């Protein structure tokens, strides 16, 4: 119900949803490129429970007043996934072999399976 919505959790939830999905989108792009369907499915679905918990903490429910705001969470989810996929694509096009781990881009190594 929107009347009981916690605005702080709503904003925090959107930010966390977006940033958590960047590495999963990166992983998803790698899995798609390598043809690994299990990895692709995991990269798409593993962050979903976190999004549901954040939505619950924000006080949103599936009624006529809460559903449009839930769609904003879905948008943040897909934008994070897309951003991660674009990072992978740019890394691959620039000649790097980033593997499935987006954090290798920030480690300074630029290649392989870091961490």
PELIN-V743643 format. One record per helix or strand of 2 or more residues. SS is the DSSP state (A for helix, B for strand). FROM is the first residue (numbers start at 1). TO is the last residue. If there is no record, write none. Layout:
ss-><SS/SS>
from-><FROM/FROM>
to-><TO/TO>
This chain:
ss-><A/A/A/A/A/A>
from-><2/7/37/48/67/104>
to-><4/34/45/57/93/107>
